[in-house]
């Protein structure tokens, strides 16, 4: 059986402050679906979930770790 996984992904060059973080996660939170929400950025230090349940991770983690989306 083929297992298909779906994600809502937003990309941002950087998230220097809370205002930029809110701006980038707004479209993800408005989707109204139950898929995992991810923001990929250049400057994230380590993958982490924010207070809205959005995973913020670096592009390097995404590209170099095949299991990064499932953590």
C-alpha positions in Angstrom: 0.0 0.0 0.0 1.3 3.4 -1.0 1.4 6.0 1.8 1.0 9.6 0.6 2.0 12.4 3.0 0.9 16.0 2.5 2.4 19.1 4.0 1.7 22.8 3.9 5.1 24.5 3.3 5.9 28.2 3.3 9.4 29.5 2.5 11.1 32.6 3.9 14.6 33.8 3.5 14.7 34.9 7.2 12.5 35.4 10.2 14.3 38.2 12.0 11.4 39.2 14.2 8.0 38.2 15.5 6.2 40.4 12.9 7.9 38.6 10.0 7.2 35.2 11.6 3.4 36.1 11.9 3.4 37.3 8.3 4.9 34.0 7.0 2.8 31.7 9.1 -0.5 33.5 8.4 -1.2 31.7 5.0 -0.5 28.3 6.7 -2.9 28.9 9.5 -5.7 30.1 7.1 -5.7 26.9 5.0 -8.2 25.2 7.3 -6.8 21.8 6.7 -5.1 19.4 9.0 -1.8 18.9 7.2 1.5 19.5 9.0 2.5 23.2 8.6 6.2 24.0 7.9 8.2 27.2 7.4 11.5 26.6 5.7 14.1 29.4 6.1 17.8 29.9 5.7 18.5 31.0 9.3 16.7 28.5 11.6 19.1 27.2 14.1 17.3 23.9 14.8 13.9 22.5 13.8 11.4 23.6 16.4 7.6 23.9 16.7 6.3 27.4 17.5 3.3 28.2 19.7 0.9 27.7 16.7 2.2 24.2 16.0 4.1 25.3 12.9 7.5 23.6 12.4 10.3 26.1 11.6 13.3 24.5 10.0 16.3 25.5 7.9 16.6 24.7 4.3 19.8 22.7 5.1 17.9 20.4 7.5 15.2 19.9 4.9 17.6 19.0 2.1 20.2 17.0 4.1 17.9 15.0 6.4 15.5 12.7 4.5 13.4 12.3 7.7 13.2 16.0 8.5 9.6 16.5 7.6 8.5 13.7 9.9 10.1 14.9 13.1 
